[in-house]
Amino acid sequence: MRDVILSKPAVELYKILKFEGLFGSGGEAKAAIDAGLVKVNGEVETRKRRQINAGDMIELGGEQLQIRLA
């Protein structure tokens, strides 16, 4: 599990995936979300612009990201 520290209270899901290096671009991240490959708090998430907050857990292909606020 990897911690992700946010500098503001809410960030869009696809941006976190892109900035954490899981995808090379926002478009790739959005496509993965559309395909149902990403889970948020244990449930498949298909909303690319879902607001992710501190305490959320993102899962993608065995990688887990725990979201925290700076």
PQR file with spaces between the fields and no chain letter, atoms N, CA, C, O and H, PARSE charges and radii, in Angstrom:
ATOM       1  N    MET     1       0.848   -1.172    0.000 -0.4000 1.5000
ATOM       2  CA   MET     1       0.000    0.000    0.000 -0.0000 2.0000
ATOM       3  C    MET     1       0.897    1.239    0.000  0.5500 1.7000
ATOM       4  O    MET     1       1.929    1.292    0.669 -0.5500 1.4000
ATOM       5  N    ARG     2       0.469    2.209   -0.762 -0.4000 1.5000
ATOM       6  CA   ARG     2       1.222    3.462   -0.894 -0.0000 2.0000
ATOM       7  C    ARG     2       0.359    4.622   -0.430  0.5500 1.7000
ATOM       8  O    ARG     2      -0.819    4.702   -0.776 -0.5500 1.4000
ATOM       9  H    ARG     2      -0.369    2.166   -1.305  0.4000 1.0000
ATOM      10  N    ASP     3       0.942    5.519    0.351 -0.4000 1.5000
ATOM      11  CA   ASP     3       0.230    6.719    0.791 -0.0000 2.0000
ATOM      12  C    ASP     3       0.331    7.803   -0.265  0.5500 1.7000
ATOM      13  O    ASP     3       1.391    8.015   -0.855 -0.5500 1.4000
ATOM      14  H    ASP     3       1.899    5.454    0.633  0.4000 1.0000
ATOM      15  N    VAL     4      -0.780    8.488   -0.500 -0.4000 1.5000
ATOM      16  CA   VAL     4      -0.828    9.631   -1.405 -0.0000 2.0000
ATOM      17  C    VAL     4      -1.265   10.822   -0.565  0.5500 1.7000
ATOM      18  O    VAL     4      -2.325   10.801    0.061 -0.5500 1.4000
ATOM      19  H    VAL     4      -1.641    8.316   -0.021  0.4000 1.0000
ATOM      20  N    ILE     5      -0.442   11.854   -0.558 -0.4000 1.5000
ATOM      21  CA   ILE     5      -0.725   13.031    0.247 -0.0000 2.0000
ATOM      22  C    ILE     5      -1.306   14.124   -0.651  0.5500 1.7000
ATOM      23  O    ILE     5      -0.659   14.572   -1.597 -0.5500 1.4000
ATOM      24  H    ILE     5       0.419   11.872   -1.066  0.4000 1.0000
ATOM      25  N    LEU     6      -2.539   14.548   -0.342 -0.4000 1.5000
ATOM      26  CA   LEU     6      -3.195   15.609   -1.104 -0.0000 2.0000
ATOM      27  C    LEU     6      -2.911   16.957   -0.463  0.5500 1.7000
ATOM      28  O    LEU     6      -2.844   17.074    0.760 -0.5500 1.4000
ATOM      29  H    LEU     6      -3.066   14.184    0.426  0.4000 1.0000
ATOM      30  N    SER     7      -2.746   17.971   -1.297 -0.4000 1.5000
ATOM      31  CA   SER     7      -2.520   19.324   -0.777 -0.0000 2.0000
ATOM      32  C    SER     7      -3.825   20.104   -0.645  0.5500 1.7000
ATOM      33  O    SER     7      -3.859   21.167   -0.026 -0.5500 1.4000
ATOM      34  H    SER     7      -2.801   17.877   -2.291  0.4000 1.0000
ATOM      35  N    LYS     8      -4.906   19.566   -1.236 -0.4000 1.5000
ATOM      36  CA   LYS     8      -6.221   20.192   -1.099 -0.0000 2.0000
ATOM      37  C    LYS     8      -7.238   19.098   -0.794  0.5500 1.7000
ATOM      38  O    LYS     8      -6.968   17.925   -1.053 -0.5500 1.4000
ATOM      39  H    LYS     8      -4.877   18.702   -1.739  0.4000 1.0000
ATOM      40  N    PRO     9      -8.398   19.452   -0.250 -0.5600 1.5000
ATOM      41  CA   PRO     9      -9.348   18.456    0.257  0.2800 2.0000
ATOM      42  C    PRO     9      -9.875   17.443   -0.760  0.5500 1.7000
ATOM      43  O    PRO     9     -10.095   16.288   -0.394 -0.5500 1.4000
ATOM      44  N    ALA    10     -10.083   17.822   -1.997 -0.4000 1.5000
ATOM      45  CA   ALA    10     -10.656   16.888   -2.967 -0.0000 2.0000
ATOM      46  C    ALA    10      -9.940   17.024   -4.310  0.5500 1.7000
ATOM      47  O    ALA    10      -9.683   18.128   -4.789 -0.5500 1.4000
ATOM      48  H    ALA    10      -9.905   18.760   -2.294  0.4000 1.0000
ATOM      49  N    VAL    11      -9.624   15.865   -4.906 -0.4000 1.5000
ATOM      50  CA   VAL    11      -8.955   15.827   -6.211 -0.0000 2.0000
ATOM      51  C    VAL    11      -9.677   14.793   -7.063  0.5500 1.7000
ATOM      52  O    VAL    11     -10.122   13.765   -6.552 -0.5500 1.4000
ATOM      53  H    VAL    11      -9.833   14.968   -4.517  0.4000 1.0000
ATOM      54  N    GLU    12      -9.793   15.062   -8.361 -0.4000 1.5000
ATOM      55  CA   GLU    12     -10.465   14.137   -9.272 -0.0000 2.0000
ATOM      56  C    GLU    12      -9.662   12.843   -9.405  0.5500 1.7000
ATOM      57  O    GLU    12      -8.432   12.860   -9.439 -0.5500 1.4000
ATOM      58  H    GLU    12      -9.432   15.897   -8.775  0.4000 1.0000
ATOM      59  N    LEU    13     -10.376   11.734   -9.479 -0.4000 1.5000
ATOM      60  CA   LEU    13      -9.780   10.405   -9.523 -0.0000 2.0000
ATOM      61  C    LEU    13      -8.742   10.264  -10.627  0.5500 1.7000
ATOM      62  O    LEU    13      -7.633    9.795  -10.367 -0.5500 1.4000
ATOM      63  H    LEU    13     -11.375   11.720   -9.451  0.4000 1.0000
ATOM      64  N    TYR    14      -9.070   10.655  -11.842 -0.4000 1.5000
ATOM      65  CA   TYR    14      -8.145   10.442  -12.948 -0.0000 2.0000
ATOM      66  C    TYR    14      -6.838   11.211  -12.748  0.5500 1.7000
ATOM      67  O    TYR    14      -5.779   10.758  -13.182 -0.5500 1.4000
ATOM      68  H    TYR    14      -9.971   11.035  -12.053  0.4000 1.0000
ATOM      69  N    LYS    15      -6.910   12.369  -12.095 -0.4000 1.5000
ATOM      70  CA   LYS    15      -5.708   13.167  -11.855 -0.0000 2.0000
ATOM      71  C    LYS    15      -4.770   12.464  -10.877  0.5500 1.7000
ATOM      72  O    LYS    15      -3.552   12.498  -11.052 -0.5500 1.4000
ATOM      73  H    LYS    15      -7.771   12.737  -11.743  0.4000 1.0000
ATOM      74  N    ILE    16      -5.323   11.837   -9.863 -0.4000 1.5000
ATOM      75  CA   ILE    16      -4.486   11.100   -8.913 -0.0000 2.0000
ATOM      76  C    ILE    16      -3.776    9.961   -9.629  0.5500 1.7000
ATOM      77  O    ILE    16      -2.579    9.758   -9.427 -0.5500 1.4000
ATOM      78  H    ILE    16      -6.312   11.809   -9.720  0.4000 1.0000
ATOM      79  N    LEU    17      -4.488    9.220  -10.457 -0.4000 1.5000
ATOM      80  CA   LEU    17      -3.881    8.106  -11.184 -0.0000 2.0000
ATOM      81  C    LEU    17      -2.762    8.583  -12.096  0.5500 1.7000
ATOM      82  O    LEU    17      -1.731    7.922  -12.223 -0.5500 1.4000
ATOM      83  H    LEU    17      -5.460    9.385  -10.622  0.4000 1.0000
ATOM      84  N    LYS    18      -2.965    9.726  -12.728 -0.4000 1.5000
ATOM      85  CA   LYS    18      -1.948   10.282  -13.621 -0.0000 2.0000
ATOM      86  C    LYS    18      -0.745   10.784  -12.823  0.5500 1.7000
ATOM      87  O    LYS    18       0.391   10.435  -13.142 -0.5500 1.4000
ATOM      88  H    LYS    18      -3.802   10.263  -12.625  0.4000 1.0000
ATOM      89  N    PHE    19      -0.977   11.595  -11.794 -0.4000 1.5000
ATOM      90  CA   PHE    19       0.121   12.197  -11.042 -0.0000 2.0000
ATOM      91  C    PHE    19       0.918   11.166  -10.252  0.5500 1.7000
ATOM      92  O    PHE    19       2.092   11.391   -9.961 -0.5500 1.4000
ATOM      93  H    PHE    19      -1.900   11.878  -11.535  0.4000 1.0000
ATOM      94  N    GLU    20       0.302   10.040   -9.900 -0.4000 1.5000
ATOM      95  CA   GLU    20       1.021    8.997   -9.167 -0.0000 2.0000
ATOM      96  C    GLU    20       1.789    8.066  -10.110  0.5500 1.7000
ATOM      97  O    GLU    20       2.436    7.119   -9.664 -0.5500 1.4000
ATOM      98  H    GLU    20      -0.652    9.857  -10.136  0.4000 1.0000
ATOM      99  N    GLY    21       1.713    8.342  -11.418 -0.4000 1.5000
ATOM     100  CA   GLY    21       2.498    7.581  -12.386 -0.0000 2.0000
ATOM     101  C    GLY    21       1.914    6.233  -12.770  0.5500 1.7000
ATOM     102  O    GLY    21       2.610    5.411  -13.368 -0.5500 1.4000
ATOM     103  H    GLY    21       1.187    9.111  -11.781  0.4000 1.0000
ATOM     104  N    LEU    22       0.658    5.988  -12.443 -0.4000 1.5000
ATOM     105  CA   LEU    22       0.036    4.727  -12.824 -0.0000 2.0000
ATOM     106  C    LEU    22      -0.332    4.708  -14.302  0.5500 1.7000
ATOM     107  O    LEU    22      -0.479    3.643  -14.902 -0.5500 1.4000
ATOM     108  H    LEU    22       0.093    6.656  -11.958  0.4000 1.0000
ATOM     109  N    PHE    23      -0.481    5.902  -14.886 -0.4000 1.5000
ATOM     110  CA   PHE    23      -0.747    6.046  -16.312 -0.0000 2.0000
ATOM     111  C    PHE    23       0.068    7.207  -16.845  0.5500 1.7000
ATOM     112  O    PHE    23       0.388    8.139  -16.106 -0.5500 1.4000
ATOM     113  H    PHE    23      -0.361    6.767  -14.399  0.4000 1.0000
ATOM     114  N    GLY    24       0.405    7.153  -18.122 -0.4000 1.5000
ATOM     115  CA   GLY    24       1.230    8.179  -18.733 -0.0000 2.0000
ATOM     116  C    GLY    24       0.491    9.466  -19.055  0.5500 1.7000
ATOM     117  O    GLY    24       1.110   10.511  -19.253 -0.5500 1.4000
ATOM     118  H    GLY    24       0.146    6.396  -18.722  0.4000 1.0000
ATOM     119  N    SER    25      -0.833    9.391  -19.109 -0.4000 1.5000
ATOM     120  CA   SER    25      -1.615   10.589  -19.428 -0.0000 2.0000
ATOM     121  C    SER    25      -2.978   10.516  -18.767  0.5500 1.7000
ATOM     122  O    SER    25      -3.413    9.459  -18.310 -0.5500 1.4000
ATOM     123  H    SER    25      -1.336    8.542  -18.948  0.4000 1.0000
ATOM     124  N    GLY    26      -3.635   11.652  -18.727 -0.4000 1.5000
ATOM     125  CA   GLY    26      -4.992   11.695  -18.201 -0.0000 2.0000
ATOM     126  C    GLY    26      -5.951   10.869  -19.042  0.5500 1.7000
ATOM     127  O    GLY    26      -6.884   10.258  -18.521 -0.5500 1.4000
ATOM     128  H    GLY    26      -3.282   12.510  -19.098  0.4000 1.0000
ATOM     129  N    GLY    27      -5.710   10.854  -20.358 -0.4000 1.5000
ATOM     130  CA   GLY    27      -6.560   10.070  -21.253 -0.0000 2.0000
ATOM     131  C    GLY    27      -6.473    8.580  -20.965  0.5500 1.7000
ATOM     132  O    GLY    27      -7.487    7.882  -20.991 -0.5500 1.4000
ATOM     133  H    GLY    27      -4.951   11.350  -20.782  0.4000 1.0000
ATOM     134  N    GLU    28      -5.265    8.087  -20.688 -0.4000 1.5000
ATOM     135  CA   GLU    28      -5.098    6.674  -20.343 -0.0000 2.0000
ATOM     136  C    GLU    28      -5.801    6.356  -19.029  0.5500 1.7000
ATOM     137  O    GLU    28      -6.444    5.314  -18.899 -0.5500 1.4000
ATOM     138  H    GLU    28      -4.442    8.654  -20.666  0.4000 1.0000
ATOM     139  N    ALA    29      -5.679    7.255  -18.056 -0.4000 1.5000
ATOM     140  CA   ALA    29      -6.332    7.057  -16.761 -0.0000 2.0000
ATOM     141  C    ALA    29      -7.847    7.020  -16.939  0.5500 1.7000
ATOM     142  O    ALA    29      -8.520    6.165  -16.363 -0.5500 1.4000
ATOM     143  H    ALA    29      -5.156    8.101  -18.161  0.4000 1.0000
ATOM     144  N    LYS    30      -8.386    7.943  -17.735 -0.4000 1.5000
ATOM     145  CA   LYS    30      -9.830    7.978  -17.975 -0.0000 2.0000
ATOM     146  C    LYS    30     -10.315    6.699  -18.652  0.5500 1.7000
ATOM     147  O    LYS    30     -11.382    6.183  -18.319 -0.5500 1.4000
ATOM     148  H    LYS    30      -7.839    8.638  -18.203  0.4000 1.0000
ATOM     149  N    ALA    31      -9.532    6.186  -19.602 -0.4000 1.5000
ATOM     150  CA   ALA    31      -9.910    4.953  -20.304 -0.0000 2.0000
ATOM     151  C    ALA    31      -9.950    3.770  -19.336  0.5500 1.7000
ATOM     152  O    ALA    31     -10.843    2.928  -19.428 -0.5500 1.4000
ATOM     153  H    ALA    31      -8.665    6.605  -19.873  0.4000 1.0000
ATOM     154  N    ALA    32      -8.996    3.698  -18.415 -0.4000 1.5000
ATOM     155  CA   ALA    32      -8.969    2.615  -17.433 -0.0000 2.0000
ATOM     156  C    ALA    32     -10.172    2.695  -16.501  0.5500 1.7000
ATOM     157  O    ALA    32     -10.754    1.673  -16.137 -0.5500 1.4000
ATOM     158  H    ALA    32      -8.270    4.382  -18.340  0.4000 1.0000
ATOM     159  N    ILE    33     -10.538    3.912  -16.119 -0.4000 1.5000
ATOM     160  CA   ILE    33     -11.710    4.096  -15.256 -0.0000 2.0000
ATOM     161  C    ILE    33     -12.971    3.680  -16.013  0.5500 1.7000
ATOM     162  O    ILE    33     -13.820    2.976  -15.465 -0.5500 1.4000
ATOM     163  H    ILE    33     -10.065    4.742  -16.415  0.4000 1.0000
ATOM     164  N    ASP    34     -13.095    4.112  -17.266 -0.4000 1.5000
ATOM     165  CA   ASP    34     -14.245    3.725  -18.102 -0.0000 2.0000
ATOM     166  C    ASP    34     -14.362    2.205  -18.227  0.5500 1.7000
ATOM     167  O    ASP    34     -15.466    1.662  -18.262 -0.5500 1.4000
ATOM     168  H    ASP    34     -12.406    4.684  -17.711  0.4000 1.0000
ATOM     169  N    ALA    35     -13.217    1.525  -18.295 -0.4000 1.5000
ATOM     170  CA   ALA    35     -13.190    0.070  -18.473 -0.0000 2.0000
ATOM     171  C    ALA    35     -13.499   -0.677  -17.177  0.5500 1.7000
ATOM     172  O    ALA    35     -13.584   -1.905  -17.180 -0.5500 1.4000
ATOM     173  H    ALA    35     -12.320    1.966  -18.267  0.4000 1.0000
ATOM     174  N    GLY    36     -13.666    0.044  -16.075 -0.4000 1.5000
ATOM     175  CA   GLY    36     -13.993   -0.604  -14.807 -0.0000 2.0000
ATOM     176  C    GLY    36     -12.809   -1.230  -14.101  0.5500 1.7000
ATOM     177  O    GLY    36     -12.980   -2.151  -13.303 -0.5500 1.4000
ATOM     178  H    GLY    36     -13.596    1.041  -16.072  0.4000 1.0000
ATOM     179  N    LEU    37     -11.601   -0.740  -14.387 -0.4000 1.5000
ATOM     180  CA   LEU    37     -10.391   -1.315  -13.800 -0.0000 2.0000
ATOM     181  C    LEU    37     -10.008   -0.710  -12.452  0.5500 1.7000
ATOM     182  O    LEU    37      -9.095   -1.198  -11.787 -0.5500 1.4000
ATOM     183  H    LEU    37     -11.462    0.009  -15.035  0.4000 1.0000
ATOM     184  N    VAL    38     -10.699    0.345  -12.051 -0.4000 1.5000
ATOM     185  CA   VAL    38     -10.336    1.074  -10.835 -0.0000 2.0000
ATOM     186  C    VAL    38     -11.431    0.914   -9.780  0.5500 1.7000
ATOM     187  O    VAL    38     -12.621    1.028  -10.074 -0.5500 1.4000
ATOM     188  H    VAL    38     -11.441    0.742  -12.591  0.4000 1.0000
ATOM     189  N    LYS    39     -10.998    0.646   -8.544 -0.4000 1.5000
ATOM     190  CA   LYS    39     -11.930    0.570   -7.421 -0.0000 2.0000
ATOM     191  C    LYS    39     -11.623    1.701   -6.450  0.5500 1.7000
ATOM     192  O    LYS    39     -10.463    2.049   -6.230 -0.5500 1.4000
ATOM     193  H    LYS    39     -10.031    0.553   -8.306  0.4000 1.0000
ATOM     194  N    VAL    40     -12.677    2.271   -5.875 -0.4000 1.5000
ATOM     195  CA   VAL    40     -12.544    3.264   -4.810 -0.0000 2.0000
ATOM     196  C    VAL    40     -13.310    2.719   -3.615  0.5500 1.7000
ATOM     197  O    VAL    40     -14.504    2.432   -3.703 -0.5500 1.4000
ATOM     198  H    VAL    40     -13.619    1.988   -6.054  0.4000 1.0000
ATOM     199  N    ASN    41     -12.614    2.581   -2.508 -0.4000 1.5000
ATOM     200  CA   ASN    41     -13.206    2.039   -1.277 -0.0000 2.0000
ATOM     201  C    ASN    41     -13.877    0.691   -1.513  0.5500 1.7000
ATOM     202  O    ASN    41     -14.944    0.409   -0.966 -0.5500 1.4000
ATOM     203  H    ASN    41     -11.644    2.814   -2.437  0.4000 1.0000
ATOM     204  N    GLY    42     -13.226   -0.153   -2.349 -0.4000 1.5000
ATOM     205  CA   GLY    42     -13.697   -1.518   -2.575 -0.0000 2.0000
ATOM     206  C    GLY    42     -14.758   -1.697   -3.631  0.5500 1.7000
ATOM     207  O    GLY    42     -15.179   -2.824   -3.892 -0.5500 1.4000
ATOM     208  H    GLY    42     -12.360    0.076   -2.793  0.4000 1.0000
ATOM     209  N    GLU    43     -15.210   -0.604   -4.256 -0.4000 1.5000
ATOM     210  CA   GLU    43     -16.249   -0.702   -5.285 -0.0000 2.0000
ATOM     211  C    GLU    43     -15.737   -0.145   -6.611  0.5500 1.7000
ATOM     212  O    GLU    43     -15.025    0.858   -6.634 -0.5500 1.4000
ATOM     213  H    GLU    43     -14.868    0.312   -4.044  0.4000 1.0000
ATOM     214  N    VAL    44     -16.101   -0.800   -7.713 -0.4000 1.5000
ATOM     215  CA   VAL    44     -15.690   -0.333   -9.032 -0.0000 2.0000
ATOM     216  C    VAL    44     -16.227    1.080   -9.238  0.5500 1.7000
ATOM     217  O    VAL    44     -17.400    1.361   -8.992 -0.5500 1.4000
ATOM     218  H    VAL    44     -16.679   -1.615   -7.694  0.4000 1.0000
ATOM     219  N    GLU    45     -15.342    1.956   -9.694 -0.4000 1.5000
ATOM     220  CA   GLU    45     -15.701    3.364   -9.916 -0.0000 2.0000
ATOM     221  C    GLU    45     -15.538    3.691  -11.394  0.5500 1.7000
ATOM     222  O    GLU    45     -14.462    3.492  -11.959 -0.5500 1.4000
ATOM     223  H    GLU    45     -14.389    1.728   -9.894  0.4000 1.0000
ATOM     224  N    THR    46     -16.603    4.193  -12.028 -0.4000 1.5000
ATOM     225  CA   THR    46     -16.535    4.543  -13.449 -0.0000 2.0000
ATOM     226  C    THR    46     -16.667    6.046  -13.685  0.5500 1.7000
ATOM     227  O    THR    46     -16.711    6.492  -14.832 -0.5500 1.4000
ATOM     228  H    THR    46     -17.477    4.355  -11.569  0.4000 1.0000
ATOM     229  N    ARG    47     -16.730    6.823  -12.615 -0.4000 1.5000
ATOM     230  CA   ARG    47     -16.807    8.287  -12.757 -0.0000 2.0000
ATOM     231  C    ARG    47     -15.386    8.851  -12.733  0.5500 1.7000
ATOM     232  O    ARG    47     -14.719    8.833  -11.699 -0.5500 1.4000
ATOM     233  H    ARG    47     -16.694    6.461  -11.683  0.4000 1.0000
ATOM     234  N    LYS    48     -14.942    9.341  -13.865 -0.4000 1.5000
ATOM     235  CA   LYS    48     -13.564    9.845  -14.002 -0.0000 2.0000
ATOM     236  C    LYS    48     -13.303   11.034  -13.087  0.5500 1.7000
ATOM     237  O    LYS    48     -12.202   11.197  -12.562 -0.5500 1.4000
ATOM     238  H    LYS    48     -15.484    9.356  -14.705  0.4000 1.0000
ATOM     239  N    ARG    49     -14.309   11.847  -12.906 -0.4000 1.5000
ATOM     240  CA   ARG    49     -14.143   13.072  -12.122 -0.0000 2.0000
ATOM     241  C    ARG    49     -14.625   12.917  -10.676  0.5500 1.7000
ATOM     242  O    ARG    49     -14.886   13.906   -9.992 -0.5500 1.4000
ATOM     243  H    ARG    49     -15.204   11.714  -13.333  0.4000 1.0000
ATOM     244  N    ARG    50     -14.738   11.679  -10.225 -0.4000 1.5000
ATOM     245  CA   ARG    50     -15.114   11.432   -8.826 -0.0000 2.0000
ATOM     246  C    ARG    50     -14.138   12.175   -7.923  0.5500 1.7000
ATOM     247  O    ARG    50     -12.923   12.088   -8.105 -0.5500 1.4000
ATOM     248  H    ARG    50     -14.526   10.875  -10.781  0.4000 1.0000
ATOM     249  N    GLN    51     -14.666   12.895   -6.964 -0.4000 1.5000
ATOM     250  CA   GLN    51     -13.832   13.635   -6.023 -0.0000 2.0000
ATOM     251  C    GLN    51     -13.291   12.675   -4.965  0.5500 1.7000
ATOM     252  O    GLN    51     -14.054   12.044   -4.233 -0.5500 1.4000
ATOM     253  H    GLN    51     -15.652   12.966   -6.816  0.4000 1.0000
ATOM     254  N    ILE    52     -11.977   12.578   -4.899 -0.4000 1.5000
ATOM     255  CA   ILE    52     -11.307   11.701   -3.937 -0.0000 2.0000
ATOM     256  C    ILE    52     -10.873   12.548   -2.747  0.5500 1.7000
ATOM     257  O    ILE    52     -10.293   13.623   -2.906 -0.5500 1.4000
ATOM     258  H    ILE    52     -11.358   13.090   -5.494  0.4000 1.0000
ATOM     259  N    ASN    53     -11.162   12.047   -1.566 -0.4000 1.5000
ATOM     260  CA   ASN    53     -10.877   12.774   -0.334 -0.0000 2.0000
ATOM     261  C    ASN    53      -9.983   11.953    0.585  0.5500 1.7000
ATOM     262  O    ASN    53      -9.774   10.759    0.368 -0.5500 1.4000
ATOM     263  H    ASN    53     -11.633   11.174   -1.437  0.4000 1.0000
ATOM     264  N    ALA    54      -9.461   12.609    1.611 -0.4000 1.5000
ATOM     265  CA   ALA    54      -8.656   11.914    2.618 -0.0000 2.0000
ATOM     266  C    ALA    54      -9.464   10.760    3.199  0.5500 1.7000
ATOM     267  O    ALA    54     -10.654   10.903    3.482 -0.5500 1.4000
ATOM     268  H    ALA    54      -9.631   13.579    1.787  0.4000 1.0000
ATOM     269  N    GLY    55      -8.816    9.629    3.373 -0.4000 1.5000
ATOM     270  CA   GLY    55      -9.475    8.439    3.899 -0.0000 2.0000
ATOM     271  C    GLY    55      -9.916    7.465    2.828  0.5500 1.7000
ATOM     272  O    GLY    55     -10.192    6.304    3.129 -0.5500 1.4000
ATOM     273  H    GLY    55      -7.850    9.513    3.144  0.4000 1.0000
ATOM     274  N    ASP    56      -9.990    7.913    1.575 -0.4000 1.5000
ATOM     275  CA   ASP    56     -10.376    7.016    0.483 -0.0000 2.0000
ATOM     276  C    ASP    56      -9.224    6.076    0.150  0.5500 1.7000
ATOM     277  O    ASP    56      -8.056    6.394    0.375 -0.5500 1.4000
ATOM     278  H    ASP    56      -9.766    8.856    1.331  0.4000 1.0000
ATOM     279  N    MET    57      -9.580    4.903   -0.396 -0.4000 1.5000
ATOM     280  CA   MET    57      -8.609    3.914   -0.843 -0.0000 2.0000
ATOM     281  C    MET    57      -8.878    3.630   -2.313  0.5500 1.7000
ATOM     282  O    MET    57     -10.000    3.296   -2.691 -0.5500 1.4000
ATOM     283  H    MET    57     -10.529    4.645   -0.579  0.4000 1.0000
ATOM     284  N    ILE    58      -7.841    3.765   -3.145 -0.4000 1.5000
ATOM     285  CA   ILE    58      -7.953    3.489   -4.577 -0.0000 2.0000
ATOM     286  C    ILE    58      -7.195    2.201   -4.867  0.5500 1.7000
ATOM     287  O    ILE    58      -6.079    2.011   -4.383 -0.5500 1.4000
ATOM     288  H    ILE    58      -6.929    4.037   -2.838  0.4000 1.0000
ATOM     289  N    GLU    59      -7.802    1.314   -5.658 -0.4000 1.5000
ATOM     290  CA   GLU    59      -7.158    0.065   -6.044 -0.0000 2.0000
ATOM     291  C    GLU    59      -7.125   -0.044   -7.564  0.5500 1.7000
ATOM     292  O    GLU    59      -8.094    0.272   -8.255 -0.5500 1.4000
ATOM     293  H    GLU    59      -8.708    1.469   -6.051  0.4000 1.0000
ATOM     294  N    LEU    60      -5.980   -0.501   -8.059 -0.4000 1.5000
ATOM     295  CA   LEU    60      -5.813   -0.694   -9.501 -0.0000 2.0000
ATOM     296  C    LEU    60      -4.775   -1.780   -9.730  0.5500 1.7000
ATOM     297  O    LEU    60      -3.595   -1.588   -9.435 -0.5500 1.4000
ATOM     298  H    LEU    60      -5.193   -0.758   -7.497  0.4000 1.0000
ATOM     299  N    GLY    61      -5.207   -2.910  -10.250 -0.4000 1.5000
ATOM     300  CA   GLY    61      -4.294   -3.985  -10.593 -0.0000 2.0000
ATOM     301  C    GLY    61      -3.303   -4.364   -9.508  0.5500 1.7000
ATOM     302  O    GLY    61      -2.108   -4.475   -9.781 -0.5500 1.4000
ATOM     303  H    GLY    61      -6.166   -3.065  -10.489  0.4000 1.0000
ATOM     304  N    GLY    62      -3.765   -4.562   -8.301 -0.4000 1.5000
ATOM     305  CA   GLY    62      -2.889   -4.960   -7.216 -0.0000 2.0000
ATOM     306  C    GLY    62      -2.226   -3.806   -6.484  0.5500 1.7000
ATOM     307  O    GLY    62      -1.671   -4.001   -5.403 -0.5500 1.4000
ATOM     308  H    GLY    62      -4.736   -4.471   -8.080  0.4000 1.0000
ATOM     309  N    GLU    63      -2.273   -2.623   -7.047 -0.4000 1.5000
ATOM     310  CA   GLU    63      -1.712   -1.421   -6.411 -0.0000 2.0000
ATOM     311  C    GLU    63      -2.802   -0.779   -5.556  0.5500 1.7000
ATOM     312  O    GLU    63      -3.938   -0.616   -6.003 -0.5500 1.4000
ATOM     313  H    GLU    63      -2.724   -2.465   -7.925  0.4000 1.0000
ATOM     314  N    GLN    64      -2.450   -0.417   -4.329 -0.4000 1.5000
ATOM     315  CA   GLN    64      -3.391    0.250   -3.435 -0.0000 2.0000
ATOM     316  C    GLN    64      -2.832    1.606   -3.036  0.5500 1.7000
ATOM     317  O    GLN    64      -1.669    1.722   -2.649 -0.5500 1.4000
ATOM     318  H    GLN    64      -1.528   -0.549   -3.966  0.4000 1.0000
ATOM     319  N    LEU    65      -3.670    2.627   -3.134 -0.4000 1.5000
ATOM     320  CA   LEU    65      -3.296    3.981   -2.759 -0.0000 2.0000
ATOM     321  C    LEU    65      -4.187    4.446   -1.613  0.5500 1.7000
ATOM     322  O    LEU    65      -5.408    4.503   -1.763 -0.5500 1.4000
ATOM     323  H    LEU    65      -4.615    2.532   -3.448  0.4000 1.0000
ATOM     324  N    GLN    66      -3.597    4.774   -0.487 -0.4000 1.5000
ATOM     325  CA   GLN    66      -4.337    5.314    0.662 -0.0000 2.0000
ATOM     326  C    GLN    66      -4.207    6.837    0.600  0.5500 1.7000
ATOM     327  O    GLN    66      -3.097    7.369    0.582 -0.5500 1.4000
ATOM     328  H    GLN    66      -2.606    4.728   -0.366  0.4000 1.0000
ATOM     329  N    ILE    67      -5.341    7.531    0.569 -0.4000 1.5000
ATOM     330  CA   ILE    67      -5.344    8.978    0.399 -0.0000 2.0000
ATOM     331  C    ILE    67      -5.314    9.667    1.759  0.5500 1.7000
ATOM     332  O    ILE    67      -6.097    9.343    2.651 -0.5500 1.4000
ATOM     333  H    ILE    67      -6.242    7.098    0.583  0.4000 1.0000
ATOM     334  N    ARG    68      -4.394   10.624    1.902 -0.4000 1.5000
ATOM     335  CA   ARG    68      -4.261   11.412    3.129 -0.0000 2.0000
ATOM     336  C    ARG    68      -4.178   12.886    2.754  0.5500 1.7000
ATOM     337  O    ARG    68      -3.813   13.232    1.631 -0.5500 1.4000
ATOM     338  H    ARG    68      -3.758   10.887    1.176  0.4000 1.0000
ATOM     339  N    LEU    69      -4.520   13.745    3.701 -0.4000 1.5000
ATOM     340  CA   LEU    69      -4.464   15.187    3.488 -0.0000 2.0000
ATOM     341  C    LEU    69      -3.241   15.748    4.203  0.5500 1.7000
ATOM     342  O    LEU    69      -2.973   15.416    5.357 -0.5500 1.4000
ATOM     343  H    LEU    69      -4.817   13.464    4.613  0.4000 1.0000
ATOM     344  N    ALA    70      -2.504   16.604    3.498 -0.4000 1.5000
ATOM     345  CA   ALA    70      -1.287   17.203    4.086 -0.0000 2.0000
ATOM     346  C    ALA    70      -1.626   18.100    5.241  0.5500 1.7000
ATOM     347  O    ALA    70      -0.731   18.684    5.851 -0.5500 1.4000
ATOM     348  H    ALA    70      -2.722   16.874    2.560  0.4000 1.0000
